[in-house]
Structure formats: structure tokens, C-alpha cells
């Protein structure tokens, strides 16, 4: 496991929804959800990180116990 990106997400985070959900970091990089997973959690500008596990990328958001597979946009 390695951390690919770490920082703050822009704006309101409303959880994981579907493959169209986009997450933008303040540094400007954007990631898109790459699996169907629904988990509602509201946070304003939460800290988050993208990790690489076995060649797949996962987004972990502070305040949730969930992670979701993402791909770079």
C-alpha cells in the first residue's frame, strides 16, 4: 500500500454514490468513483487520501470507515 495523494477535498463531500461521482482535491487533481457503492456522509472540505493497493486506487475520506475504488480523471 502506498499513498498516491493526500490533502483536502474541495467543497462539500456527500459520500459515495455511483460511477459518476467526482472528487476534486484542493491541489487540483480529480478522481472519479470506479465502482458502485453508496455510503452517505456529509462533510465540508474533509481531509482525504488516495492509496494504491495491488494496482488499484482507493479513496479514503476522514470521518468515514469506508473506502471506494477510484480512477484518475
Biopython code that builds the backbone (N, CA, C, O; Angstrom):
import numpy as np
from Bio.PDB.StructureBuilder import StructureBuilder

atoms = [
    (1, "UNK", "N", (0.851, -1.187, 0.000)),
    (1, "UNK", "CA", (0.000, 0.000, 0.000)),
    (1, "UNK", "C", (0.888, 1.238, 0.000)),
    (1, "UNK", "O", (1.844, 1.333, 0.769)),
    (2, "UNK", "N", (0.559, 2.177, -0.869)),
    (2, "UNK", "CA", (1.276, 3.452, -0.888)),
    (2, "UNK", "C", (0.281, 4.586, -1.085)),
    (2, "UNK", "O", (-0.738, 4.426, -1.757)),
    (3, "UNK", "N", (0.590, 5.731, -0.490)),
    (3, "UNK", "CA", (-0.267, 6.909, -0.625)),
    (3, "UNK", "C", (0.109, 7.628, -1.907)),
    (3, "UNK", "O", (1.266, 7.998, -2.107)),
    (4, "UNK", "N", (-0.885, 7.827, -2.781)),
    (4, "UNK", "CA", (-0.684, 8.478, -4.073)),
    (4, "UNK", "C", (-0.941, 9.979, -3.967)),
    (4, "UNK", "O", (-0.246, 10.791, -4.578)),
    (5, "UNK", "N", (-1.951, 10.325, -3.178)),
    (5, "UNK", "CA", (-2.316, 11.733, -2.982)),
    (5, "UNK", "C", (-2.959, 11.888, -1.619)),
    (5, "UNK", "O", (-3.672, 11.004, -1.145)),
    (6, "UNK", "N", (-2.695, 13.024, -1.001)),
    (6, "UNK", "CA", (-3.266, 13.297, 0.309)),
    (6, "UNK", "C", (-3.525, 14.787, 0.411)),
    (6, "UNK", "O", (-2.701, 15.592, -0.022)),
    (7, "UNK", "N", (-4.663, 15.162, 0.980)),
    (7, "UNK", "CA", (-4.982, 16.578, 1.115)),
    (7, "UNK", "C", (-6.441, 16.776, 1.456)),
    (7, "UNK", "O", (-7.088, 15.912, 2.047)),
    (8, "UNK", "N", (-6.944, 17.937, 1.069)),
    (8, "UNK", "CA", (-8.321, 18.317, 1.355)),
    (8, "UNK", "C", (-9.159, 18.272, 0.093)),
    (8, "UNK", "O", (-8.711, 18.693, -0.973)),
    (9, "UNK", "N", (-10.381, 17.759, 0.214)),
    (9, "UNK", "CA", (-11.308, 17.777, -0.914)),
    (9, "UNK", "C", (-11.942, 19.148, -1.003)),
    (9, "UNK", "O", (-12.161, 19.802, 0.017)),
    (10, "UNK", "N", (-12.239, 19.589, -2.215)),
    (10, "UNK", "CA", (-12.894, 20.883, -2.438)),
    (10, "UNK", "C", (-14.374, 20.796, -2.123)),
    (10, "UNK", "O", (-15.038, 19.828, -2.493)),
    (11, "UNK", "N", (-14.889, 21.798, -1.447)),
    (11, "UNK", "CA", (-16.327, 21.931, -1.245)),
    (11, "UNK", "C", (-16.949, 20.876, -0.360)),
    (11, "UNK", "O", (-16.310, 20.350, 0.551)),
    (12, "UNK", "N", (-18.202, 20.575, -0.640)),
    (12, "UNK", "CA", (-18.987, 19.638, 0.168)),
    (12, "UNK", "C", (-18.779, 18.205, -0.307)),
    (12, "UNK", "O", (-18.843, 17.914, -1.501)),
    (13, "UNK", "N", (-18.531, 17.322, 0.647)),
    (13, "UNK", "CA", (-18.442, 15.891, 0.375)),
    (13, "UNK", "C", (-19.751, 15.280, 0.845)),
    (13, "UNK", "O", (-20.142, 15.467, 1.997)),
    (14, "UNK", "N", (-20.431, 14.554, -0.030)),
    (14, "UNK", "CA", (-21.722, 13.959, 0.319)),
    (14, "UNK", "C", (-21.695, 12.444, 0.219)),
    (14, "UNK", "O", (-22.733, 11.806, 0.038)),
    (15, "UNK", "N", (-20.505, 11.871, 0.338)),
    (15, "UNK", "CA", (-20.386, 10.420, 0.352)),
    (15, "UNK", "C", (-20.122, 9.834, -1.018)),
    (15, "UNK", "O", (-19.809, 10.536, -1.980)),
    (16, "UNK", "N", (-20.260, 8.526, -1.069)),
    (16, "UNK", "CA", (-20.043, 7.771, -2.297)),
    (16, "UNK", "C", (-21.398, 7.430, -2.896)),
    (16, "UNK", "O", (-22.314, 7.037, -2.174)),
    (17, "UNK", "N", (-21.536, 7.577, -4.220)),
    (17, "UNK", "CA", (-22.832, 7.337, -4.851)),
    (17, "UNK", "C", (-22.748, 6.310, -5.964)),
    (17, "UNK", "O", (-23.256, 5.197, -5.828)),
    (18, "UNK", "N", (-22.106, 6.679, -7.066)),
    (18, "UNK", "CA", (-22.050, 5.785, -8.227)),
    (18, "UNK", "C", (-20.825, 6.119, -9.061)),
    (18, "UNK", "O", (-19.995, 6.929, -8.651)),
    (19, "UNK", "N", (-20.708, 5.507, -10.213)),
    (19, "UNK", "CA", (-19.525, 5.693, -11.054)),
    (19, "UNK", "C", (-19.405, 7.100, -11.646)),
    (19, "UNK", "O", (-18.399, 7.404, -12.287)),
    (20, "UNK", "N", (-20.391, 7.952, -11.450)),
    (20, "UNK", "CA", (-20.333, 9.323, -11.963)),
    (20, "UNK", "C", (-19.874, 10.317, -10.890)),
    (20, "UNK", "O", (-19.721, 11.504, -11.177)),
    (21, "UNK", "N", (-19.657, 9.851, -9.678)),
    (21, "UNK", "CA", (-19.271, 10.733, -8.584)),
    (21, "UNK", "C", (-17.811, 11.141, -8.739)),
    (21, "UNK", "O", (-16.934, 10.295, -8.910)),
    (22, "UNK", "N", (-17.558, 12.454, -8.678)),
    (22, "UNK", "CA", (-16.219, 13.002, -8.879)),
    (22, "UNK", "C", (-15.752, 13.666, -7.585)),
    (22, "UNK", "O", (-16.521, 14.334, -6.894)),
    (23, "UNK", "N", (-14.473, 13.465, -7.278)),
    (23, "UNK", "CA", (-13.868, 14.050, -6.079)),
    (23, "UNK", "C", (-12.684, 14.897, -6.519)),
    (23, "UNK", "O", (-11.789, 14.409, -7.208)),
    (24, "UNK", "N", (-12.679, 16.174, -6.119)),
    (24, "UNK", "CA", (-11.596, 17.072, -6.522)),
    (24, "UNK", "C", (-10.816, 17.520, -5.297)),
    (24, "UNK", "O", (-11.389, 18.005, -4.321)),
    (25, "UNK", "N", (-9.503, 17.351, -5.360)),
    (25, "UNK", "CA", (-8.630, 17.798, -4.289)),
    (25, "UNK", "C", (-8.283, 19.263, -4.495)),
    (25, "UNK", "O", (-8.301, 19.753, -5.624)),
    (26, "UNK", "N", (-7.968, 19.965, -3.412)),
    (26, "UNK", "CA", (-7.583, 21.367, -3.498)),
    (26, "UNK", "C", (-6.353, 21.566, -4.371)),
    (26, "UNK", "O", (-6.197, 22.618, -4.991)),
    (27, "UNK", "N", (-5.481, 20.569, -4.427)),
    (27, "UNK", "CA", (-4.274, 20.652, -5.257)),
    (27, "UNK", "C", (-4.614, 20.601, -6.747)),
    (27, "UNK", "O", (-3.753, 20.842, -7.593)),
    (28, "UNK", "N", (-5.884, 20.284, -7.067)),
    (28, "UNK", "CA", (-6.327, 20.322, -8.451)),
    (28, "UNK", "C", (-6.553, 18.974, -9.102)),
    (28, "UNK", "O", (-7.196, 18.903, -10.150)),
    (29, "UNK", "N", (-6.040, 17.896, -8.511)),
    (29, "UNK", "CA", (-6.245, 16.574, -9.115)),
    (29, "UNK", "C", (-7.669, 16.095, -8.862)),
    (29, "UNK", "O", (-8.254, 16.334, -7.806)),
    (30, "UNK", "N", (-8.204, 15.410, -9.870)),
    (30, "UNK", "CA", (-9.591, 14.941, -9.813)),
    (30, "UNK", "C", (-9.629, 13.429, -9.976)),
    (30, "UNK", "O", (-8.918, 12.854, -10.800)),
    (31, "UNK", "N", (-10.476, 12.800, -9.172)),
    (31, "UNK", "CA", (-10.658, 11.354, -9.203)),
    (31, "UNK", "C", (-12.139, 11.051, -9.349)),
    (31, "UNK", "O", (-12.984, 11.795, -8.850)),
    (32, "UNK", "N", (-12.453, 9.956, -10.034)),
    (32, "UNK", "CA", (-13.833, 9.564, -10.278)),
    (32, "UNK", "C", (-14.076, 8.182, -9.668)),
    (32, "UNK", "O", (-13.235, 7.289, -9.774)),
    (33, "UNK", "N", (-15.210, 8.024, -9.043)),
    (33, "UNK", "CA", (-15.561, 6.738, -8.439)),
    (33, "UNK", "C", (-15.612, 5.669, -9.515)),
    (33, "UNK", "O", (-16.188, 5.886, -10.581)),
    (34, "UNK", "N", (-15.005, 4.499, -9.240)),
    (34, "UNK", "CA", (-14.878, 3.458, -10.253)),
    (34, "UNK", "C", (-15.606, 2.170, -9.871)),
    (34, "UNK", "O", (-15.318, 1.111, -10.428)),
    (35, "UNK", "N", (-16.523, 2.249, -8.951)),
    (35, "UNK", "CA", (-17.342, 1.094, -8.562)),
    (35, "UNK", "C", (-18.650, 1.625, -7.998)),
    (35, "UNK", "O", (-18.718, 2.761, -7.528)),
    (36, "UNK", "N", (-19.687, 0.798, -8.046)),
    (36, "UNK", "CA", (-20.944, 1.224, -7.429)),
    (36, "UNK", "C", (-20.855, 0.938, -5.943)),
    (36, "UNK", "O", (-20.703, -0.209, -5.522)),
    (37, "UNK", "N", (-20.953, 1.992, -5.160)),
    (37, "UNK", "CA", (-21.001, 1.861, -3.706)),
    (37, "UNK", "C", (-21.722, 3.089, -3.194)),
    (37, "UNK", "O", (-21.350, 4.215, -3.526)),
    (38, "UNK", "N", (-22.747, 2.884, -2.392)),
    (38, "UNK", "CA", (-23.480, 4.016, -1.828)),
    (38, "UNK", "C", (-23.211, 4.080, -0.330)),
    (38, "UNK", "O", (-23.439, 3.121, 0.408)),
    (39, "UNK", "N", (-22.724, 5.230, 0.090)),
    (39, "UNK", "CA", (-22.499, 5.491, 1.517)),
    (39, "UNK", "C", (-22.623, 6.994, 1.711)),
    (39, "UNK", "O", (-21.775, 7.745, 1.230)),
    (40, "UNK", "N", (-23.664, 7.449, 2.407)),
    (40, "UNK", "CA", (-23.863, 8.882, 2.611)),
    (40, "UNK", "C", (-23.094, 9.345, 3.840)),
    (40, "UNK", "O", (-23.155, 8.728, 4.903)),
    (41, "UNK", "N", (-22.380, 10.428, 3.671)),
    (41, "UNK", "CA", (-21.679, 11.081, 4.785)),
    (41, "UNK", "C", (-21.435, 12.519, 4.351)),
    (41, "UNK", "O", (-20.835, 12.756, 3.303)),
    (42, "UNK", "N", (-21.891, 13.475, 5.140)),
    (42, "UNK", "CA", (-21.683, 14.877, 4.781)),
    (42, "UNK", "C", (-20.495, 15.438, 5.561)),
    (42, "UNK", "O", (-20.377, 15.248, 6.772)),
    (43, "UNK", "N", (-19.633, 16.122, 4.846)),
    (43, "UNK", "CA", (-18.524, 16.848, 5.472)),
    (43, "UNK", "C", (-18.134, 17.985, 4.539)),
    (43, "UNK", "O", (-18.216, 17.853, 3.318)),
    (44, "UNK", "N", (-17.713, 19.091, 5.115)),
    (44, "UNK", "CA", (-17.274, 20.218, 4.304)),
    (44, "UNK", "C", (-15.751, 20.244, 4.267)),
    (44, "UNK", "O", (-15.100, 20.379, 5.303)),
    (45, "UNK", "N", (-15.191, 20.114, 3.079)),
    (45, "UNK", "CA", (-13.762, 20.125, 2.832)),
    (45, "UNK", "C", (-12.989, 19.132, 3.724)),
    (45, "UNK", "O", (-12.038, 19.526, 4.399)),
    (46, "UNK", "N", (-13.387, 17.863, 3.730)),
    (46, "UNK", "CA", (-12.697, 16.898, 4.592)),
    (46, "UNK", "C", (-11.310, 16.540, 4.053)),
    (46, "UNK", "O", (-11.035, 16.688, 2.862)),
    (47, "UNK", "N", (-10.461, 16.078, 4.933)),
    (47, "UNK", "CA", (-9.162, 15.541, 4.520)),
    (47, "UNK", "C", (-9.399, 14.175, 3.903)),
    (47, "UNK", "O", (-10.287, 13.437, 4.329)),
    (48, "UNK", "N", (-8.601, 13.841, 2.898)),
    (48, "UNK", "CA", (-8.771, 12.568, 2.208)),
    (48, "UNK", "C", (-7.434, 12.116, 1.643)),
    (48, "UNK", "O", (-6.488, 12.899, 1.547)),
    (49, "UNK", "N", (-7.369, 10.843, 1.270)),
    (49, "UNK", "CA", (-6.165, 10.338, 0.614)),
    (49, "UNK", "C", (-6.540, 9.259, -0.375)),
    (49, "UNK", "O", (-7.521, 8.538, -0.196)),
    (50, "UNK", "N", (-5.738, 9.163, -1.423)),
    (50, "UNK", "CA", (-5.867, 8.107, -2.420)),
    (50, "UNK", "C", (-4.696, 7.161, -2.194)),
    (50, "UNK", "O", (-3.540, 7.581, -2.148)),
    (51, "UNK", "N", (-5.014, 5.877, -2.054)),
    (51, "UNK", "CA", (-3.966, 4.886, -1.829)),
    (51, "UNK", "C", (-3.953, 3.880, -2.980)),
    (51, "UNK", "O", (-4.974, 3.639, -3.625)),
    (52, "UNK", "N", (-2.793, 3.307, -3.218)),
    (52, "UNK", "CA", (-2.630, 2.284, -4.237)),
    (52, "UNK", "C", (-2.485, 0.953, -3.519)),
    (52, "UNK", "O", (-1.560, 0.755, -2.732)),
    (53, "UNK", "N", (-3.404, 0.048, -3.799)),
    (53, "UNK", "CA", (-3.362, -1.298, -3.221)),
    (53, "UNK", "C", (-3.468, -2.298, -4.363)),
    (53, "UNK", "O", (-4.519, -2.415, -4.992)),
    (54, "UNK", "N", (-2.399, -3.009, -4.631)),
    (54, "UNK", "CA", (-2.424, -4.027, -5.672)),
    (54, "UNK", "C", (-2.758, -3.507, -7.053)),
    (54, "UNK", "O", (-3.409, -4.201, -7.835)),
    (55, "UNK", "N", (-2.322, -2.289, -7.368)),
    (55, "UNK", "CA", (-2.575, -1.723, -8.687)),
    (55, "UNK", "C", (-3.913, -1.024, -8.836)),
    (55, "UNK", "O", (-4.222, -0.500, -9.907)),
    (56, "UNK", "N", (-4.704, -1.008, -7.786)),
    (56, "UNK", "CA", (-5.984, -0.288, -7.800)),
    (56, "UNK", "C", (-5.895, 0.902, -6.856)),
    (56, "UNK", "O", (-5.158, 0.876, -5.871)),
    (57, "UNK", "N", (-6.654, 1.941, -7.172)),
    (57, "UNK", "CA", (-6.636, 3.153, -6.363)),
    (57, "UNK", "C", (-7.917, 3.255, -5.546)),
    (57, "UNK", "O", (-9.010, 2.995, -6.050)),
    (58, "UNK", "N", (-7.773, 3.635, -4.284)),
    (58, "UNK", "CA", (-8.914, 3.761, -3.379)),
    (58, "UNK", "C", (-8.871, 5.114, -2.688)),
    (58, "UNK", "O", (-7.807, 5.597, -2.302)),
    (59, "UNK", "N", (-10.047, 5.719, -2.537)),
    (59, "UNK", "CA", (-10.184, 6.981, -1.824)),
    (59, "UNK", "C", (-10.667, 6.693, -0.412)),
    (59, "UNK", "O", (-11.654, 5.986, -0.211)),
    (60, "UNK", "N", (-9.963, 7.247, 0.558)),
    (60, "UNK", "CA", (-10.377, 7.181, 1.959)),
    (60, "UNK", "C", (-10.626, 8.608, 2.418)),
    (60, "UNK", "O", (-9.786, 9.484, 2.212)),
    (61, "UNK", "N", (-11.780, 8.846, 3.040)),
    (61, "UNK", "CA", (-12.157, 10.185, 3.476)),
    (61, "UNK", "C", (-12.265, 10.198, 4.996)),
    (61, "UNK", "O", (-12.867, 9.307, 5.595)),
    (62, "UNK", "N", (-11.680, 11.211, 5.603)),
    (62, "UNK", "CA", (-11.705, 11.356, 7.055)),
    (62, "UNK", "C", (-13.148, 11.385, 7.567)),
    (62, "UNK", "O", (-13.998, 12.081, 7.013)),
    (63, "UNK", "N", (-13.407, 10.633, 8.614)),
    (63, "UNK", "CA", (-14.746, 10.605, 9.198)),
    (63, "UNK", "C", (-15.603, 9.454, 8.715)),
    (63, "UNK", "O", (-16.704, 9.243, 9.223)),
    (64, "UNK", "N", (-15.106, 8.700, 7.730)),
    (64, "UNK", "CA", (-15.827, 7.518, 7.255)),
    (64, "UNK", "C", (-14.961, 6.286, 7.494)),
    (64, "UNK", "O", (-13.736, 6.383, 7.562)),
    (65, "UNK", "N", (-15.591, 5.149, 7.619)),
    (65, "UNK", "CA", (-14.866, 3.890, 7.747)),
    (65, "UNK", "C", (-14.871, 3.130, 6.428)),
    (65, "UNK", "O", (-14.520, 1.951, 6.377)),
    (66, "UNK", "N", (-15.272, 3.813, 5.365)),
    (66, "UNK", "CA", (-15.405, 3.202, 4.049)),
    (66, "UNK", "C", (-14.292, 3.686, 3.132)),
    (66, "UNK", "O", (-13.714, 4.750, 3.351)),
    (67, "UNK", "N", (-14.001, 2.910, 2.119)),
    (67, "UNK", "CA", (-13.139, 3.362, 1.033)),
    (67, "UNK", "C", (-13.789, 2.935, -0.262)),
    (67, "UNK", "O", (-14.555, 1.972, -0.296)),
    (68, "UNK", "N", (-13.483, 3.654, -1.329)),
    (68, "UNK", "CA", (-14.102, 3.359, -2.606)),
    (68, "UNK", "C", (-13.027, 3.376, -3.695)),
    (68, "UNK", "O", (-12.098, 4.182, -3.657)),
    (69, "UNK", "N", (-13.171, 2.474, -4.657)),
    (69, "UNK", "CA", (-12.221, 2.434, -5.769)),
    (69, "UNK", "C", (-12.452, 3.650, -6.668)),
    (69, "UNK", "O", (-13.588, 4.000, -6.989)),
    (70, "UNK", "N", (-11.342, 4.286, -7.068)),
    (70, "UNK", "CA", (-11.415, 5.481, -7.917)),
    (70, "UNK", "C", (-10.416, 5.343, -9.070)),
    (70, "UNK", "O", (-9.512, 4.509, -9.038)),
    (71, "UNK", "N", (-10.611, 6.194, -10.093)),
    (71, "UNK", "CA", (-9.636, 6.297, -11.176)),
    (71, "UNK", "C", (-9.374, 7.773, -11.444)),
    (71, "UNK", "O", (-10.232, 8.618, -11.190)),
    (72, "UNK", "N", (-8.203, 8.078, -11.950)),
    (72, "UNK", "CA", (-7.812, 9.446, -12.233)),
    (72, "UNK", "C", (-8.581, 9.975, -13.436)),
    (72, "UNK", "O", (-8.748, 9.262, -14.426)),
    (73, "UNK", "N", (-9.047, 11.207, -13.364)),
    (73, "UNK", "CA", (-9.781, 11.833, -14.462)),
    (73, "UNK", "C", (-8.860, 12.816, -15.158)),
    (73, "UNK", "O", (-9.265, 13.466, -16.122)),
]
sb = StructureBuilder()
sb.init_structure("model")
sb.init_model(0)
sb.init_chain("A")
sb.init_seg("    ")
for serial, (resi, resn, name, xyz) in enumerate(atoms, 1):
    if name == "N":
        sb.init_residue(resn, " ", resi, " ")
    sb.init_atom(name, np.array(xyz, "f"), 0.0, 1.0, " ", f" {name:<3s}", serial, name[0])
structure = sb.get_structure()
